[in-house]
Amino acid sequence: MCCFFTALIFAGPRLAILVWWVYSPVYIYSLFDTWIWPLLGFIFLPWSTLNYMIVAPGGIIGFDWIILGLGIFADMATYFGGYRERARVPYGDQIP
């Protein structure tokens, strides 16, 4: 169950971005000037990219910054959350 949850966290926002791009490519192309930023966001910061896609059309003002901050927090929690749990794994403290 833990592996399924981990796979869902890593694949969830990427799958949502991919489905959104398939169903509405004009919307995605209107948000980004070049193809490199959505690609980098898809690979490295999927939660932040997904939140940006939600709040960007009306301009980023006020509460939208909090939503983007939550996306950055979710990305960091996804990447660094497992580091704390290594102590629970047998011989996890010996992994470099």
N, C-alpha and C positions, 0 to 999 in steps of 0.2 A: 504494500500500500504506500509506503514511503517513497519508493522509486516511481510509482505512478504519479504521486503528488509532485515530485521534483520534475518529472518530465512534463507535466501539465504547466508548471510555472515557467519552464524554459520555452515550451512550444506555444503556450497560450497566446501571448501578445503577437508573436510572429505569425501565427496562423490567422489571427484577427486582422493584422495588417495585410496579409496576402489575400484574404477573402475580400476585404474592403477594396483593395486595388483591382481585383478581378471584376467586381461588380460596379465600381465607379472609378475608372482610371482617370477621367477628366478631372475629378475632384482632387485626386492625389497630385496630378500634374500642375494643378493651379496653386497648390500649397508650396511646392518646392520649385526653385528656379533651375536646379540641375539634378541629375540623377544620383550624384555621389552622396548627398546628405540623407536621402531616404535609405540608401543602401547601407551606409554606416550606422544609421539609426536602427535599421532592421537587424544588423549583426550585433552591435554592441549595446545599444540602449533601446530595446524594444518597447518597454513600458513608457518611457519618455516620448518616444516617437508616436506611439498610439495616443497618448494624452495631448500631444501637440496637434495631431490630426483632428482631435475633437474640438479644441478651443481656438485654433488659429483662424478659421474663416472670418470671425467677427472682430479680429484683432485681440491681442493679448493685453487685457487691462484688468485691474482689480483682482477678483477672486481667481482668475485664470492662472495667475502666478502660483497660487497655492496648489492648484491642480497639477501644474507642471512640476512643482516641488515634490508632490506625492509620487509622480512618475519617476523622478530621479531617486527618491527614497526606495521605491519598489525595485528599481534596477540594482541599487547598491545592496539591498537586502537579498535579492536573488543571487548575486555573485558572492557576497561575503557572509551570508548566513550559514553556509555549510562549514566555513572555517571554524566557527565556534563549536560545532557539533562533532568535530574530529575527536574530541576527548572521549566521546561515548563509544567510538569504534575501537575494538581491540587492536592494539599496536598503532592506533591513529596518531599518537604523539610522536611516533618515529617517522612519519611520512614527511618528506621535505616540503 
